[in-house]
Amino acid sequence: MDTKSIAPVVKACFAEMQVKLKQARQIAKAAEACAEAGSLEEAVQLSMGIEQLIYDADRLHDTATLLGRMITADR
């Protein structure tokens, strides 16, 4: 595969992973604050928003690694 055409896609995957994980971290911090304040139910409810973000980040990682393997396989 052409590294020049794939590299921007891989970079975009990593950039989007950063966004998703940053959002998940923000939610985790908010959930922790709720738990520390004694509102465990609200903390758990908030934390539910993390699941999709982590799933998306994982799929982006899968894509980046697959494309990376395709680049190295051609060498």
VENQUIVEN-V156309 format. One record per run of one state. SS is the DSSP state (@ for helix, = for strand, . for the rest). FROM is the first residue (numbers start at 1). LEN is the number of residues. If there is no record, write none. Layout:
[[SS,FROM,LEN] [SS,FROM,LEN]]
This chain:
[[.,1,2] [@,3,34] [.,37,3] [@,40,8] [.,48,2] [@,50,24] [.,74,2]]
